[in-house]
Amino acid sequence: MQVNADFEILVLDITTKDLSASCPTMKSLCLGPFLAVSDPVSSRAFGGHITRKCFPKQVHFHSRSFVFSSILCSATLSVLPELEEKQIFDGEKANLLVRDLRKCFDSGRTKSYEWRVSQLEAIIKMLKEKEKEITEALYKDLAKPQLEAFISEVSQAKSSCSEALKELKQWMKPERVSTSITTFPSSAEIVPEPLGVVLVISTWNFPFLLSMDPVIGAISAGNAVVLKPSEIAPATSSLLANLVEQYLDNSAIRVVEGAVPETTALLEQKWDKILYTGSARVGRIVLAAAAKHLTPVILELGGKCPAVVESDVNLQVTARRIIAGKWACNSGQACIAVDYVITRKEFAPKLISALKEELEQFFGKDPLESKDMSRIVSSNQFARLVKLLDEDKVSDKIVLGGQRDEKKLKISPTIILGVPEDALVMQEEIFGPILPIITVDNIEDCYSIIKSRPKPLAAYLFTNNEQLKKDYVDKISSGGILINDAVIHVATRGLPFGGVEESGMGCYHGKFSFDSFSHRKSVLYRSFGADSSIRYPPYTPEKEKLLKAIISGNIVQIILALFGWS
């Protein structure tokens, strides 16, 4: 047996002799040992139905190619010996899917105001009726507390949908623009039109919101949509597939579940836009695939988001808001979570003491037992975070926390002080409950530290100093900046959400979602009257003088040219 965790492929070498020995009549196959081995690879590797073909001497079980039914007896899990191969979602299937959706889009079905409203209202209904199922799925995937799941995912999706319903008619209106004298008489407008068939590739840390929010924007703009949820959050992915099928128009809105093979098949197709949320490494893959078809892309990535803390702050409020933007934000598994703190050397002990006190208030004396903090999403992510903590340069710099429970996939809120710049924890996005604190002699030294790294998705500053606020906004380039708080700027619908350079490209949220999934079409209207010969050959000196005067907009020169006095 071979397991390749990177590609989620499980290979079982089973000979006919082995089968005969284990099950002479070949009427059933006991799969307990196989399931036990498969669990770390993919909880979804075996979960569906078996087909009616005999085992060959060597059977390759891909995580999405074969699935097993749940036919149980008291002692063993048995299934019929005959197998049936599940249909694989490959390039051909992806091509057929896109063709079907493009046919629907070309029919004009998705362009009407009525269709868009009907789908948005269906999403609102879905969110109301299935709130419990959504929060339960988020708990299964991330042990996300129910209130946190509601506030950060369900409520935000409702807000996005409600805003779209309220503003859609205004968003869809053509925008009138003024025209110049060179086109007189005329009128002009900018007409927003849907792009066509778009692809949304979501991620696992906020698997419901980061799936539905872009889909809401794409629907608002009148597009057909394919959503590819993250396989790392399987409960939410499965729920999304079921809910979209149940509530929305499946002739225009589809969900494709799966992992690398399915995503690869989708990326081989020509889309009218792709929105991807995830890592910069995969973002480059998505961008390269899109470039083959000249497909525009929105990339929502991440980076190391700094929080600069001056000594003039309200210490308790600052500590609480940093905690809310780190450990109470999916255990730090968020692209906009506070990644590290910069503060004055003499102020660091006070800040750490305040963080310690408030953390105990939030999560108790034993945070590993707290029900108010999410777990790490997977064993691979857990191992990565443990590696960051156990590095020689870091392990002796832990001033708070560091405890971990591998079975529960939990790491207690951890603060490290004075970690060197070349440590792994300072070289990559942490994406977990670890908070390095960097100390400086002067708070202005923060600028060189932040600028030495790729531009982050968010940057935070805590201070009462008005000049420092202005300087920070002026000198720090990032996707967004929030003063005296963390994370909540993404809930402000009047603000675009997006990165810059390594942290992403493009933006969405609210009207920015509508615009990102629309083409702003320029339209100029003219009549057949007032057709001046000045624009047509032959080009005489008189025409040249008049045309130059008209282009310059100088009324006096125009009059002189008309009378031949210039």
N, C-alpha and C positions, 0 to 999 in steps of 0.2 A: 504493500500500500504506500502511495506517495501523496503527500499533501503540499500544495503550493499555495501559501496564504496570500501572496501578492496578487495572484490572478483568480483566487478562489476556485481552483480546480482540484477535484478529488479523483484519483485514479485507483481503481480496485483491480487487482490481478486475481481473477478467479478461474481456475481450470475446471474442466468438466469433472475431473476426478474429485476435486475439492467439493463440488456441488453434490456429487453422488454420495460422498462420504458423510457430508453434513445433513443431507436430506435425500435419502435414497429414492423416494418416490417422486421427487421434484415437484411435489404438490404445494410446497410453501417454502419460504426462505426466511430464516430468523435473522433479523437485522440489528439486534441490540448492540453488538460490538461495533458495527459499522457506524451506527448513529452516534455512539459515544465519541468515536474518533472525529466524526464530521462536525460536531458542534462548534469547535473553535474556528473552523473554516467558514461556515455560514449556517446560521440557524435555519436558512431557507433552502439549503441544499437538498433536503429531503422533505417535501411537504406538498403533496398534491395527489397525483395518481400514477399508476404504472400501466404501461401499454402491453399489448399482447404479442410480444415477440420473445423468442427464447434467448437466454444469455449466450453470447459468443464466448470463446475461451478467454478473451480479455475485454472487459467492459470499462469504458471511460465515462464517468459521471461528472458532467460539468455542472457547476452550481445552478445553472438555469436550463440545462438540457434535459435532465431527468428528475422526476419528483416521485415520492412515494406516498401511498395512501395511509390513512390511519386505521387499518383493520387490526384490531387488538384482540389478544386472548389474555388470560390471567398471568401467564408467565413470559410470553414472547410476543414480539411484534411480527406478524406474518403477513405476507402478501402473496398473491398469485405469482407463479414462476414466470408467466409470460409477460413480456415487457412491451411497452408501446413508447416510442420516442415522442417526447413533447415537441411541439413546433418551436423551432428556434427563431428568435427575432433577429434576422440577419439583414444585410444590406438590401436584399430583394423585398423583404417585408417592410422595411423602413421606406423604401421607394414607393411601394404601393400605398402606404399610409399617407405620405406627403401628397401623392397624386390625388387621393380621395379628398383630403382637406383642401387642396388647391381647387379642385372641382367645385367644392362647396363654396369657397371664397369667391371664385369667379362667377358663381351664380348670383352674387350680390346679397346673399342671405345674411352675412354678418355685418354688413355696412349700415343697416338701418338703425335708427335710434331705438325703435321698438325692440329689436332683437337684443341689442346691447343691454337695455334696461331689464328685459326678461331674464337674462343670464345673471346680472348683478343682483336682482331680487331673489333669484334662486340660490345664490351664494349666501345672502343674508338669511334666508330660510334654513339653509343647511347649517349655518353657524349656530342658529338658535336651537334647532332640533337635535344637533349632534355634538353639542358642547361637551357633554360627558364622555362620549366616545373619543373625542379629540384629545381631551386632557388625559384620558386613560392610556391612549396610544403614546402620548408624550412621556408618560410615567414609565411605560414599558421600555421605551428606547433610552431614556436619560434619567429616570427617577426624578423627573422634573416636578417640583411641588405644584399642587393643583392651582394655587393662587398665582404663582409665578407663571405657570403655563397659560392661565386665563389672561393675565395682564399683558404678557410679552408676546403672545401668539394669537389667541382667539380674539381678544379685544382689539388688538392692532389691525387684524384682518377685517373686523367689523367696521372699524373707523375708516379704513381705506375704501371699503365698499360703499359705506354711507356717503362719504365725500364724493365719490364718483357718481353716485345716483343723484346727489344734490346739484352737482356742477356740470354734469355731462352735456346738457343742452347748450350751455354757454361755451364749453370747451369745443363743441362741434361746429359752432358758428364760424363762418368765414370772417377773417379779420380784414377790415377795409384799410387800405393804405393810400396815401396821396400820390398823385402822378406829377410828372414834370411837364414843362411847356413844350418839350420836344415831342411829346405824344398827344398834345392837345388836339381835339377833345377826347378824353378817355377816362376810364375808372379802373381801379385795380383792387385785388384782394388776395389774401393768402388762405387757401383752402386746405384744412387738415384732412388727409385721407389715410386709411389703413395701409400698412405695408404689405400685408398678405398672410403668409403662413409663417409663424414664428415658433422658436424653440426656447423653452425655459428649462435650464438644468439647475436643479436646486441642491442644497447641501443638508447636512445632518444636524447641525447645532440648534437651529430653530427650524425644524423640518416642515412644520405646517405653515408658519408665516412666510418664510422665504420661498415657499412654493406658491402660495395663494396670492401674495401681494403682487408679484410680477404678472401673474395670470389675470388678476383683476385689471391691471393696467393695460394688458394686451387686449382683453375683451372690451374695455372701455373705448379703445381706439378702433375697434371693429375688425380685429384680426381673428383668424383661425389659429389655434394654439395646440402645441404638444408640450406636456409637462413630463420631465424625467426627474422623479424624486430620488433622493439618496437611498441606496441600498443599505447604508450603515445605520439608518433608522427604519428598520423593516416594518415595524408596526404602523408607523405613520405613513410610510409609503403604500402599504396595502390598503390602509383606510382611505387615503387620498384617491387611489384607483377606484375603490368602491363608491365613494361619495360623488366623484366626478361623473361616473357612469350613471349613478342614480339621480342626480339633481340637474346636471347640465346637458346641453345639446351635444350629443356625441358625434353628430355629423361635422362639428366644427371644433370640438374640444376633446382631446384625448390625453390619456396618461399611459406612458410606457415605463414599466418597472424593469429593473435589472441592474447589472453592474457594468464592467468595462466593455464586454462584447456588445451589449445593447447601446451603450453610449457611443461607441465607435461606429456602429451601424447608423445611428442617427446623424452623427457628425459628417458622415460621407455624403449626406443629402444636401441639396440646395435649399437654404432657408432665406427668408426675407429679413430676418434678424435673429440673433441668438443672445440670450441673457444667461450668463453663467455666474454662479456664486460658489466660491471655494478658494482653493490654494492658488498661488501664483504659478506653481509648477504645472498644474493641470490647465490653468488659464492660458498658458503659452500653447498648450496642445490644442485647446479650443480655438484660439486665435489663428493658429497655423492651418487648421482644418477649414475655418471660415474663409481664410484668404484665397483658397482655391476657387471659391465661388464668388469672391468679392462681397461676401456677406458682412454687413455691419454687426458689431458685437458690443454688448455692454458687459464689462467684467467687474464684478464686485468681489474684491480680494481681501486684503487685510494689512497686516504689518504690526510693528511694535508701537502701540499707542502710548505716548508718554503722558504723565500727569505731573505737572510742576506745582509744588506747594511752597508758597511763601510763608514766612513766620507770622504774618499779620492776620491770619485767618481765624475764623471761629473754629476752634480745634475739634469740638465734638461733631459739629455739622459736617466738617470736611471729612473726618474719619468715616462717618456714616455713609456719606455719598461716594467715597472711594470704595467702601465695602459693597455698596449697591451696584457700583460699576465694575466690580471684580467678582467677588465670591457669590453674591446674590444674583449674579447675571450668568446663570447656567454654569456655575463653578469656574468662571473665567473662560469658558468655551464660547467666546463670542469675538467676532472680528473687530468690534469696537470696544472690547473690554480694556480696562487699564492694564497695560503690559508691564510698565515699570514707573517708579516715582523718582523725581529729582527734587531734593530739598537741601536747605542749608545744613552744614555739618552739626552745628550746635542745636538745631531744631529737630533733628532726626529722632533722638530719644523720646521727646514729647509726642511726636507723631506716632511712633511705634507703640508707646504706652496707650495712647487714645485708641488706636486700631485694635490693640489687644483687648481693651475693656469693652469696646463696642462689639467686637467679634463674639465675645463670650455672651453678651446680651442677645445677640442675634441667633447664635447656633449652640449655646450651652458650653459647659466645661469640656464635653467630649463631642466635638463637631462631627466625628465619624458616625455618631449615632443620630445626628440631627436629621429630621425629616424635611427640613427647610432648605436643604442644599442638594443640588443635583449630583449625580454620580458622573464619573468619567465614561465616555460613550462606549469604549471598547478596551479590550485587553492590550491591543497594540498601542493605543493612545496612552493607556496607563503606564505601560513599560517605557514609552518615550519620556513621559514626565518624570518617572522615577530615575531614569538615566540623567536627566538634567539636575536633579537634586543630589544624586550620588557622585557626581563628578568631584574629583579631589579639590578642585578650586572653589567648590560651592558648599560641600557638605559641612564644613566647619564655620560657615558664614550664616547658618540658619539661626535666627533669633526668636522665631515663633513657629510652632507647628512642625511639619515634616512627617507626622505620623501617616501611615497608609494602611489600607485594608484591601488586599488584592482580590479577595472573594467578592467584596461589595463594590469593587472598582471605585474606591473613595480615597481621596487624599485630603487631609485637613488643611485649612487655610494656613499658608506658609509664607513667612516673610524672611528674606535674606538681605543682609546689610553688608555693604562694602565688597560686593562680588566684582572680580576683575572684568574688564571689558572683553577679554578674549574667551571668557567662559561661554559654553554652549547656550546657557540660559539668556545671555545677552546678544547672541548672534542670530537667534531664530525667534519667530513669534511663539510665545509660550503656550497660549491657548489652553490654560488650565489654572488651578488655584495657587499659583506661585507668584509672589510679588517681590521683585528685587527693588531695593531702595538705594539710589546713588546719591552721595552727598557732595556738595560743592561749597566753596568758600563764599562765592557771590552768586546770587540767583541768576544773574545775567549769563553765567557760564552754561546755563541750560541750553542756550541756542546752539553752541558748537557741538554739544553732545547729541542733540536731536538731529541736527543737520548732517552729522557723520553717518547717519543711517538712511535707508530709503524712506521716501515720504510716507507717513502713516495714513491710515484711513480716518483717524480722529486724533486730536491733540487736546489735552485738558490743562486748565490753569486755575489754581485756587489762590486768590489774593483779593485785597481791598484796594490795592494800589492802581489807580486809574491809568497812570502812565505805563505801568507794566502790562496792563490789559491791552492797551493800544499797541505797544511794541510787540507783544506776543502775536497778536493778530497780523501785524505787518510783517514780521520776520519769519514766522513759521508757516511753511506750505504743507497743507494736509487736506484730506478729503473734507473734513469739517473741524470746527473748533468750538469747544464749549467752555464757558467761563463759570467757575464755582459750582460745577456739577459734573456728572459723567453719564454718558450713554443716552440720556433722555432727549437729546436733540433729534434723534431719529424718529421720535413720535410727533415732531412738529411738521405737519403736512405742507406748510408753506415753504419748507426748506428742501432742497434736493439732497438725496443721499447717494454718494458715490465717491470714488477714490481718485487719486492722481498718481501718475507714474506707476510704481510697483504696487500701489494699493488699489489700482483699478482704472477703468476708463468708462465714461458715460455715467448717467445717473438715472434714478427713478424716485418714486413716491409722489402720490397725488397727481397734480397737473403735469409734473415732470415725467411720470409714468406714461400718461397719455401722449405727451410730446415725443417721448423716446420711441414709442411704438407707432408713431404717425410720420407721414411725409408731409412737410409743409409745401404745398404746391402753389407756385406763383401763377396768377391769372391776370391778364390785362385785357380789357374790353374796349373796342373802338367801333365807331360807326363808319359808314362809307362817305360821310360828309367831310368837308374841310380838308380835302386831299390836296395839299400844297405840292407844287412841282419842284420845290426847292430840294427835296431829297433825291430827285431822279436826275440821271444824265440828260443832256450834257451839263457838265459842271462849269459854269461860267464864273468870272470874278465877282459878279453881283451876288450870285447864289452863295459863294464862299463867304463873302462879307456878312450876308444876312444870317447864314447858318452859324457862323462863329459868334455873332451877336446873340442869337437865340440860345446857344449852348452856354454862353457866359452868364445869361440871365440879366444882363444889363439893359434895362428898359430904354434908356436914352440911346444906347448904341443900336438897339433894334429899330427904334423910330428913324434914326439917321440912315440906317441901312435901307429901310423900306422906301425912303424918299431919295435914296442915292446921294446923300450928302456926306457920307463918310469915305 
